[in-house]
């Protein structure tokens, strides 16, 4: 079986918004965990690190959970302070002349999805 490889164009500078579009979407895991992006909500066996490769380096994937649909409604999670704060950090980037990475939430600072075109 041939492994699946996705080839795409990458921008030299980070884009204002990533391909996950955190303004309109979120990820819900099989455990009900809600995160802003599939990469921040990957469910793996406890103690097993998950890493990704970007810009010739390996980085750990950081979990960033907003809530759990087993204990709250999706609307409550989406409108929570944590979720609104996460999205507001991206909203500020839309008006920046040259968006940097420092103002982003920690899991997003080295994410390749900000460079995909």
N, C-alpha and C positions, 0 to 999 in steps of 0.2 A: 504494500500500500504506500502511495506517495503522500508525504506530509503536506498539509495545506500551508501555503506561504502567501501572504498578502503583500503585494507590492503597491506602494502609494507614494505620491510626491510629498516631500516635506519642505516646509517653509524654513528659511534661515533664522528668522526671529519668531518668538512665540506669538500665536494669534490671540485675539482678545477673548474668544470663547472656544472651547474644545469641541471635538466632534460628538461628544456625549450630550451637549446642549443642556446644561444643568438648569436652565430656566423653564424647560418644558418636560423634563423626564427625570425619572429616578429608577433605581434598581431594587427589586424585592427578591431576596433569596428564598430558597426552599424552606428556610427556617423562619421566614417572616421578617427578617432583618431588612430594614430600608436604608439605603445609602444613596448618595448623589450620583454614583457611577458604578458600573459593573466592576471596575478595577478596585474600588474602595469597599466592595462588599463581597469579595470572593470568600466563600465558606470552605474552609479546609479543616482537616483534623487538627485539634489543638496541639501545639508544639511543633507543627510542621511549617517551616517558613516558606513563604511564596515570594519568588523574585521575578523581576523582569529585566530585560537587557535594553539599554538605551544609551546612545552616544558613547559607545565602546565601554560601558560600565554596567555592572549588575547592581540593581537597587531592590531593597525589600518593598513589597507592597504593604502599605499601611491601611488598616481598616479604618473607616470613618463612618460610623453608624449614626443615623438620625433618629431611629426608633425601631419599633417592632409592631407589625400589624396584628399580632396576636394579643397585644395589650393596649393598642391605640388605633384609632381609625387612620387611614392613609391621609385624610384631610387634616387631621390634627398634627400628624408628623410633618406634612408638607408646609403647614403654616406655623410650625414651632419656631421659636427664636433661633435655635441652632440651624435649622434649614434656611431660614430667611437670612441669617448672617452669612452662611456659606454662599448663597446666591448673590448677596450684596457685594461680596468681594470680587465676583466676576462682573457684576454690573458696573463697578468703578472702572474696570478695564476697557469697557466699550467707548468711553470718552477720552481715554488716555492716548496721547500722541504715539507713544511707544510703550505698550504694556510690558512690564517686567514680570519677574516670577516671585519676588520677595513678598508681595502682598497676598499671594494665594494661600489657601489652606495647605498645610504641610504635605498631604498626600499628592497634591497637584503640582508641586514645585519642580518635579523632575519627570513629569508625565509626557510621553510621546504624543498623546492625543492633542496637545496644544500646538503641535507642529504639523499635524496631518492636514493636507489640503484636499 
